[in-house]
């Protein structure tokens, strides 16, 4: 386990990084605006199940393999980018329905699964565990337990901060949800933009 002073340094640094919106936050806000607070919280759960995959990969050393191999890194990066662009384009192609017809909410299971995929295929998350976490690891003690503990701490902090974004997005969404076409094109544009960002990173 990491020493207490390592946690004392890690927590404020992690909070500062989490406070800066990134692809995961944009996904969470988009789903919250579209489906409300509960759907947004489901997307938060999906995102951080994806984070747990990265924690496990970091513990097992797979993140190091991905980053050290240009082919593996590029495969993960472009797979994630293609997925996000595909989701965005599909939203653009969705047909509007009359306002008097209630549109069934998007399956929360689907929202959860998309959240997992979005974060698992996010190479920036793998790079975070490789570039950030090692600074707080004492190599004179068991490394994998320290990585696991710090990674789980990151997930807990992320759940708290991302849930706040989901609640805020749900509040905003309740005010604009009737303007379906604008929400649809905006959310589709966000997904396509995320894909472009991932491909260019």
C-alpha positions in Angstrom: 0.0 0.0 0.0 1.2 3.6 -0.6 2.4 5.6 2.3 0.0 8.3 3.7 2.2 11.1 2.4 1.9 9.6 -1.1 -1.9 9.7 -0.8 -1.7 13.2 0.6 0.1 14.3 -2.6 -1.9 12.1 -5.0 -5.4 13.2 -4.0 -5.2 16.9 -4.7 -3.2 16.3 -7.9 -5.8 13.8 -9.1 -8.7 16.2 -8.2 -7.0 19.0 -10.2 -6.8 16.7 -13.2 -10.4 15.5 -12.8 -11.6 19.1 -12.6 -10.5 19.7 -16.2 -13.3 18.4 -18.5 -12.2 15.8 -21.0 -13.8 13.2 -23.3 -15.4 11.2 -20.5 -17.0 14.4 -19.0 -18.3 15.4 -22.4 -19.8 12.0 -22.9 -21.4 12.1 -19.4 -22.8 15.6 -19.9 -24.2 14.7 -23.4 -26.1 11.6 -22.0 -27.3 13.7 -19.1 -28.7 16.4 -21.3 -30.4 13.8 -23.5 -31.8 11.4 -20.9 -31.8 13.2 -17.6 -29.9 12.8 -14.3 -30.4 9.0 -13.9 -29.2 8.3 -17.4 -26.2 10.6 -16.7 -25.4 8.7 -13.6 -25.6 5.4 -15.5 -23.1 6.8 -18.0 -20.8 7.7 -15.0 -21.0 4.1 -13.8 -20.0 2.9 -17.3 -17.1 5.3 -17.6 -15.6 4.1 -14.4 -16.1 0.4 -15.1 -13.9 1.4 -18.1 -11.5 3.0 -15.6 -11.4 -0.2 -13.6 -10.3 -2.0 -16.8 -7.4 0.5 -17.1 -6.5 0.0 -13.4 -6.4 -3.8 -14.0 -4.3 -3.2 -17.1 -1.9 -1.0 -15.3 -1.5 -3.5 -12.5 -0.8 -6.2 -15.0 1.5 -4.1 -17.0 -0.6 -4.0 -20.2 -0.7 -0.3 -20.3 3.1 -0.3 -20.6 2.9 -2.7 -23.5 0.3 -0.5 -25.3 2.3 2.7 -24.9 5.6 1.1 -25.8 4.2 -0.5 -28.9 3.3 2.1 -31.6 1.1 -0.4 -33.4 -0.9 -1.4 -30.3 -1.2 2.2 -29.2 -2.4 3.3 -32.7 -4.9 0.4 -32.8 -6.5 1.4 -29.5 -6.5 5.1 -30.4 -8.1 4.7 -33.9 -10.6 2.1 -32.7 -11.8 4.5 -30.0 -11.9 7.4 -32.5 -13.9 5.4 -35.0 -16.4 4.3 -32.4 -17.1 7.9 -31.2 -17.4 9.2 -34.8 -19.8 6.3 -35.6 -22.0 7.2 -32.6 -22.0 10.9 -33.6 -22.9 10.2 -37.2 -25.7 7.9 -36.1 -27.2 10.6 -34.0 -27.1 13.0 -36.9 -29.0 10.5 -39.1 -31.7 9.9 -36.5 -35.1 11.2 -37.7 -36.9 13.8 -35.6 -40.3 12.7 -34.2 -43.3 15.0 -33.7 -43.2 16.7 -30.3 -46.6 15.3 -29.3 -45.2 11.8 -29.5 -43.2 10.8 -26.5 -39.9 9.2 -27.6 -38.9 6.2 -25.5 -35.7 6.9 -23.5 -32.5 5.4 -24.7 -31.8 2.1 -23.0 -29.7 2.7 -19.9 -28.0 -0.6 -20.5 -26.8 0.8 -23.8 -25.7 4.1 -22.2 -23.7 2.0 -19.6 -22.1 -0.2 -22.3 -21.2 2.9 -24.4 -19.6 4.5 -21.4 -17.4 1.4 -20.8 -16.3 1.3 -24.4 -15.6 5.1 -24.5 -13.2 4.9 -21.6 -11.7 1.5 -22.4 -10.7 2.7 -25.8 -9.4 6.1 -24.5 -5.6 5.9 -24.8 -5.3 9.1 -22.7 -6.6 7.1 -19.7 -3.9 4.5 -20.2 -1.3 7.3 -20.5 -2.5 8.8 -17.3 -1.8 5.5 -15.4 1.6 5.3 -17.0 2.8 8.9 -16.7 1.0 10.1 -13.6 0.6 7.2 -11.2 4.3 6.1 -11.2 5.3 9.4 -9.6 3.6 8.3 -6.4 4.8 4.8 -6.3 7.7 3.7 -4.1 9.7 1.2 -6.0 11.2 -0.2 -2.8 7.9 -1.7 -1.9 5.4 -3.9 -3.7 4.5 -1.9 -6.8 1.3 -3.6 -7.9 -0.5 -3.1 -4.6 0.4 0.6 -4.7 -0.8 1.0 -8.3 -4.1 -0.8 -7.5 -4.7 1.4 -4.4 -3.9 4.6 -6.2 -6.0 3.5 -9.2 -9.0 2.7 -7.0 -8.6 6.1 -5.3 -8.7 7.7 -8.8 -11.9 5.9 -9.6 -13.5 6.9 -6.4 -12.6 10.6 -7.0 -13.8 10.3 -10.6 -17.1 8.9 -9.5 -17.7 11.9 -7.2 -16.6 14.6 -9.7 -18.3 13.0 -12.8 -21.6 12.5 -10.8 -21.6 16.2 -10.2 -21.3 16.8 -14.0 -24.1 14.3 -14.6 -26.4 16.1 -12.2 -25.6 19.5 -13.7 -26.1 18.1 -17.2 -29.5 16.6 -16.3 -30.6 19.9 -14.9 -29.7 21.7 -18.1 -31.2 19.0 -20.2 -34.6 19.3 -18.5 -34.7 22.9 -19.8 -33.8 22.2 -23.4 -35.0 18.6 -24.0 -38.0 19.8 -26.0 -35.7 21.3 -28.6 -34.9 17.8 -29.8 -33.3 18.7 -33.1 -30.8 21.1 -31.5 -29.9 18.6 -28.8 -29.5 15.8 -31.4 -27.2 17.8 -33.6 -25.2 19.2 -30.6 -24.7 15.7 -29.0 -23.8 14.2 -32.4 -21.3 17.0 -32.9 -19.8 16.3 -29.5 -19.3 12.6 -30.3 -17.7 13.4 -33.7 -15.5 16.0 -32.1 -14.4 13.5 -29.4 -13.5 11.0 -32.2 -11.5 13.7 -34.0 -9.7 14.6 -30.8 -8.8 11.0 -30.0 -7.5 10.4 -33.5 -5.4 13.6 -33.5 -3.9 13.0 -30.0 
